[in-house]
Amino acid sequence: MGFTFLQKFGAALLVTVWLVWGSNMIGNMVIPVRDPPPSSGTPTAAATPSGAAQAKDAPIEDIQPLLASAAVDQGETLFKKCTACHTGEKGGANKVGPNLWGVVGGPKAHSEAFSYSNALKAKGGEWSYEDLNHFIANPKGFAPGTKMTYAGLKKAEERAALIAYLRTLDDSPAPLP
């Protein structure tokens, strides 16, 4: 008795389905799949990652008390990391980021020759010490959609030192608060 091609194909397909289904059943017995607990709509402490999510939501420490005693030379050292994307010389060229001469107390999106993100243009106003503190701590949190890819400077003392140094990059530095 001979089988046609379609009969052989159907039998092969049926055996394959049984093998896949059977393997799935055996796999579920060996490693049981548990349903996730019902969600109330709000994340629990166990559901949120401990590091990144908490760092974004954590309030940014006020640096105004630290500015008076901030080490400008430490800020200059920290600024060397910034020079990968920024310059700080008077009349200096823009790089990936704008030139930062006169940024403290100056207008946001201050360089006409640089193409700022719409998020930063929409902020408007001047770079206050508080705004710089928030931007340097978390650029994407301060201006969601900013082009700045730097994750942020987490330590308040380092931010104060960097801002104190940026303050010196001006012909007439802004007064300390």
BALOBA-1460 file (C-alpha; in Angstrom, 3 decimals):
// residues 177
<rec num="1" residu="m" x="0.000" y="0.000" z="0.000"/>
<rec num="2" residu="g" x="1.511" y="3.349" z="-1.059"/>
<rec num="3" residu="f" x="0.877" y="6.771" z="0.423"/>
<rec num="4" residu="t" x="0.559" y="9.924" z="-1.654"/>
<rec num="5" residu="f" x="2.726" y="12.960" z="-1.132"/>
<rec num="6" residu="l" x="-0.092" y="14.858" z="0.619"/>
<rec num="7" residu="q" x="-0.706" y="12.003" z="3.043"/>
<rec num="8" residu="k" x="3.007" y="11.841" z="3.909"/>
<rec num="9" residu="f" x="3.137" y="15.621" z="4.318"/>
<rec num="10" residu="g" x="0.025" y="15.644" z="6.547"/>
<rec num="11" residu="a" x="1.412" y="12.873" z="8.739"/>
<rec num="12" residu="a" x="4.751" y="14.692" z="9.077"/>
<rec num="13" residu="l" x="2.959" y="17.919" z="9.987"/>
<rec num="14" residu="l" x="0.821" y="16.147" z="12.581"/>
<rec num="15" residu="v" x="3.860" y="14.457" z="14.170"/>
<rec num="16" residu="t" x="5.717" y="17.808" z="14.251"/>
<rec num="17" residu="v" x="2.814" y="19.554" z="15.978"/>
<rec num="18" residu="w" x="2.598" y="16.735" z="18.538"/>
<rec num="19" residu="l" x="6.356" y="16.967" z="19.209"/>
<rec num="20" residu="v" x="6.266" y="20.751" z="19.693"/>
<rec num="21" residu="w" x="3.165" y="20.546" z="21.909"/>
<rec num="22" residu="g" x="4.608" y="17.657" z="23.915"/>
<rec num="23" residu="s" x="7.972" y="19.431" z="24.365"/>
<rec num="24" residu="n" x="6.138" y="22.524" z="25.588"/>
<rec num="25" residu="m" x="4.123" y="20.470" z="28.086"/>
<rec num="26" residu="i" x="7.229" y="18.690" z="29.404"/>
<rec num="27" residu="g" x="9.126" y="21.994" z="29.579"/>
<rec num="28" residu="n" x="6.322" y="23.582" z="31.608"/>
<rec num="29" residu="m" x="6.390" y="20.655" z="34.017"/>
<rec num="30" residu="v" x="10.156" y="20.921" z="34.488"/>
<rec num="31" residu="i" x="10.179" y="24.722" z="34.747"/>
<rec num="32" residu="p" x="6.742" y="25.930" z="35.825"/>
<rec num="33" residu="v" x="5.562" y="29.255" z="34.430"/>
<rec num="34" residu="r" x="4.054" y="31.467" z="37.097"/>
<rec num="35" residu="d" x="1.628" y="34.248" z="36.320"/>
<rec num="36" residu="p" x="2.812" y="37.707" z="37.421"/>
<rec num="37" residu="p" x="1.062" y="39.126" z="40.470"/>
<rec num="38" residu="p" x="-1.862" y="41.436" z="39.689"/>
<rec num="39" residu="s" x="-0.823" y="45.023" z="39.214"/>
<rec num="40" residu="s" x="-2.548" y="47.868" z="40.988"/>
<rec num="41" residu="g" x="-1.307" y="50.322" z="38.359"/>
<rec num="42" residu="t" x="1.446" y="51.750" z="40.515"/>
<rec num="43" residu="p" x="4.931" y="50.289" z="40.551"/>
<rec num="44" residu="t" x="6.101" y="48.697" z="43.759"/>
<rec num="45" residu="a" x="9.540" y="48.980" z="45.258"/>
<rec num="46" residu="a" x="10.397" y="45.522" z="43.931"/>
<rec num="47" residu="a" x="9.198" y="46.430" z="40.439"/>
<rec num="48" residu="t" x="11.459" y="49.473" z="40.030"/>
<rec num="49" residu="p" x="15.185" y="49.129" z="39.447"/>
<rec num="50" residu="s" x="17.044" y="50.395" z="42.468"/>
<rec num="51" residu="g" x="19.670" y="52.556" z="40.781"/>
<rec num="52" residu="a" x="18.544" y="54.404" z="37.670"/>
<rec num="53" residu="a" x="14.881" y="55.023" z="38.457"/>
<rec num="54" residu="q" x="15.572" y="56.301" z="41.954"/>
<rec num="55" residu="a" x="18.393" y="58.557" z="40.744"/>
<rec num="56" residu="k" x="16.088" y="60.219" z="38.209"/>
<rec num="57" residu="d" x="13.352" y="60.813" z="40.776"/>
<rec num="58" residu="a" x="15.656" y="61.902" z="43.585"/>
<rec num="59" residu="p" x="15.547" y="65.648" z="44.270"/>
<rec num="60" residu="i" x="18.595" y="67.556" z="43.112"/>
<rec num="61" residu="e" x="20.540" y="69.059" z="45.991"/>
<rec num="62" residu="d" x="20.712" y="72.858" z="46.114"/>
<rec num="63" residu="i" x="24.265" y="74.020" z="45.452"/>
<rec num="64" residu="q" x="23.924" y="77.692" z="46.377"/>
<rec num="65" residu="p" x="25.399" y="77.154" z="49.859"/>
<rec num="66" residu="l" x="28.305" y="75.260" z="48.247"/>
<rec num="67" residu="l" x="29.132" y="77.901" z="45.610"/>
<rec num="68" residu="a" x="30.881" y="80.293" z="48.021"/>
<rec num="69" residu="s" x="33.403" y="77.636" z="49.030"/>
<rec num="70" residu="a" x="33.549" y="75.762" z="45.694"/>
<rec num="71" residu="a" x="37.044" y="74.960" z="44.426"/>
<rec num="72" residu="v" x="37.407" y="76.677" z="41.039"/>
<rec num="73" residu="d" x="40.544" y="74.633" z="40.266"/>
<rec num="74" residu="q" x="38.541" y="71.416" z="40.794"/>
<rec num="75" residu="g" x="35.905" y="72.843" z="38.433"/>
<rec num="76" residu="e" x="38.590" y="73.535" z="35.845"/>
<rec num="77" residu="t" x="39.729" y="69.906" z="36.112"/>
<rec num="78" residu="l" x="36.134" y="68.703" z="35.741"/>
<rec num="79" residu="f" x="35.659" y="70.982" z="32.721"/>
<rec num="80" residu="k" x="38.354" y="69.027" z="30.883"/>
<rec num="81" residu="k" x="35.765" y="66.242" z="30.474"/>
<rec num="82" residu="c" x="33.421" y="68.797" z="28.916"/>
<rec num="83" residu="t" x="36.000" y="69.847" z="26.328"/>
<rec num="84" residu="a" x="35.218" y="66.718" z="24.332"/>
<rec num="85" residu="c" x="32.085" y="68.577" z="23.196"/>
<rec num="86" residu="h" x="32.458" y="72.212" z="24.370"/>
<rec num="87" residu="t" x="34.972" y="75.045" z="24.274"/>
<rec num="88" residu="g" x="35.318" y="77.758" z="26.897"/>
<rec num="89" residu="e" x="37.414" y="80.395" z="25.180"/>
<rec num="90" residu="k" x="36.047" y="83.849" z="24.431"/>
<rec num="91" residu="g" x="34.942" y="83.742" z="20.801"/>
<rec num="92" residu="g" x="35.774" y="80.036" z="20.656"/>
<rec num="93" residu="a" x="34.231" y="77.754" z="18.094"/>
<rec num="94" residu="n" x="31.296" y="75.475" z="18.741"/>
<rec num="95" residu="k" x="31.965" y="71.767" z="18.719"/>
<rec num="96" residu="v" x="29.329" y="69.070" z="19.173"/>
<rec num="97" residu="g" x="28.050" y="71.381" z="21.931"/>
<rec num="98" residu="p" x="28.126" y="75.177" z="22.071"/>
<rec num="99" residu="n" x="30.954" y="77.375" z="23.331"/>
<rec num="100" residu="l" x="30.357" y="77.998" z="27.051"/>
<rec num="101" residu="w" x="31.984" y="81.432" z="27.373"/>
<rec num="102" residu="g" x="29.569" y="83.654" z="29.303"/>
<rec num="103" residu="v" x="27.060" y="80.889" z="29.954"/>
<rec num="104" residu="v" x="26.487" y="81.661" z="33.668"/>
<rec num="105" residu="g" x="23.875" y="84.412" z="33.761"/>
<rec num="106" residu="g" x="23.717" y="84.407" z="29.973"/>
<rec num="107" residu="p" x="20.672" y="83.492" z="27.907"/>
<rec num="108" residu="k" x="19.821" y="79.855" z="27.302"/>
<rec num="109" residu="a" x="20.593" y="78.951" z="23.677"/>
<rec num="110" residu="h" x="23.010" y="81.907" z="23.698"/>
<rec num="111" residu="s" x="25.111" y="81.053" z="20.645"/>
<rec num="112" residu="e" x="23.516" y="82.147" z="17.371"/>
<rec num="113" residu="a" x="25.872" y="79.828" z="15.466"/>
<rec num="114" residu="f" x="24.768" y="76.680" z="17.297"/>
<rec num="115" residu="s" x="21.693" y="74.591" z="16.492"/>
<rec num="116" residu="y" x="20.089" y="73.998" z="19.896"/>
<rec num="117" residu="s" x="17.345" y="71.447" z="20.483"/>
<rec num="118" residu="n" x="13.782" y="72.744" z="20.568"/>
<rec num="119" residu="a" x="13.579" y="71.534" z="24.175"/>
<rec num="120" residu="l" x="16.344" y="73.899" z="25.274"/>
<rec num="121" residu="k" x="15.110" y="76.786" z="23.108"/>
<rec num="122" residu="a" x="11.679" y="76.420" z="24.718"/>
<rec num="123" residu="k" x="13.155" y="76.829" z="28.209"/>
<rec num="124" residu="g" x="13.975" y="80.481" z="27.532"/>
<rec num="125" residu="g" x="15.377" y="82.878" z="30.098"/>
<rec num="126" residu="e" x="18.894" y="83.018" z="31.468"/>
<rec num="127" residu="w" x="21.134" y="80.326" z="32.916"/>
<rec num="128" residu="s" x="20.711" y="80.841" z="36.645"/>
<rec num="129" residu="y" x="22.825" y="78.921" z="39.127"/>
<rec num="130" residu="e" x="19.787" y="76.768" z="39.934"/>
<rec num="131" residu="d" x="19.066" y="75.990" z="36.267"/>
<rec num="132" residu="l" x="22.703" y="75.113" z="35.593"/>
<rec num="133" residu="n" x="22.704" y="72.873" z="38.662"/>
<rec num="134" residu="h" x="19.640" y="70.976" z="37.428"/>
<rec num="135" residu="f" x="20.898" y="70.780" z="33.833"/>
<rec num="136" residu="i" x="24.367" y="69.529" z="34.776"/>
<rec num="137" residu="a" x="22.869" y="67.007" z="37.226"/>
<rec num="138" residu="n" x="20.447" y="65.554" z="34.658"/>
<rec num="139" residu="p" x="20.354" y="67.205" z="31.209"/>
<rec num="140" residu="k" x="17.536" y="65.022" z="29.872"/>
<rec num="141" residu="g" x="15.516" y="65.525" z="33.059"/>
<rec num="142" residu="f" x="15.883" y="69.324" z="32.876"/>
<rec num="143" residu="a" x="15.133" y="69.578" z="29.147"/>
<rec num="144" residu="p" x="13.595" y="66.350" z="27.813"/>
<rec num="145" residu="g" x="14.632" y="66.097" z="24.181"/>
<rec num="146" residu="t" x="17.934" y="67.918" z="24.607"/>
<rec num="147" residu="k" x="20.763" y="66.972" z="22.274"/>
<rec num="148" residu="m" x="23.203" y="66.716" z="25.179"/>
<rec num="149" residu="t" x="24.011" y="63.043" z="25.664"/>
<rec num="150" residu="y" x="25.971" y="63.412" z="28.918"/>
<rec num="151" residu="a" x="24.255" y="61.510" z="31.753"/>
<rec num="152" residu="g" x="24.937" y="64.195" z="34.333"/>
<rec num="153" residu="l" x="27.214" y="64.997" z="37.255"/>
<rec num="154" residu="k" x="25.732" y="63.392" z="40.370"/>
<rec num="155" residu="k" x="27.790" y="64.917" z="43.216"/>
<rec num="156" residu="a" x="26.622" y="68.363" z="44.351"/>
<rec num="157" residu="e" x="30.167" y="69.429" z="45.300"/>
<rec num="158" residu="e" x="31.422" y="68.640" z="41.800"/>
<rec num="159" residu="r" x="28.531" y="70.515" z="40.185"/>
<rec num="160" residu="a" x="29.221" y="73.527" z="42.420"/>
<rec num="161" residu="a" x="32.916" y="73.462" z="41.490"/>
<rec num="162" residu="l" x="32.128" y="73.169" z="37.773"/>
<rec num="163" residu="i" x="29.603" y="76.019" z="37.895"/>
<rec num="164" residu="a" x="32.078" y="78.143" z="39.891"/>
<rec num="165" residu="y" x="34.615" y="77.553" z="37.109"/>
<rec num="166" residu="l" x="32.065" y="78.259" z="34.353"/>
<rec num="167" residu="r" x="31.320" y="81.538" z="36.165"/>
<rec num="168" residu="t" x="34.950" y="82.603" z="35.593"/>
<rec num="169" residu="l" x="34.519" y="82.170" z="31.825"/>
<rec num="170" residu="d" x="33.256" y="85.710" z="31.347"/>
<rec num="171" residu="d" x="34.601" y="89.244" z="31.141"/>
<rec num="172" residu="s" x="32.386" y="90.232" z="34.084"/>
<rec num="173" residu="p" x="31.421" y="87.107" z="36.043"/>
<rec num="174" residu="a" x="27.907" y="86.929" z="37.474"/>
<rec num="175" residu="p" x="27.734" y="87.649" z="41.219"/>
<rec num="176" residu="l" x="27.461" y="84.698" z="43.546"/>
<rec num="177" residu="p" x="24.048" y="84.235" z="45.144"/>
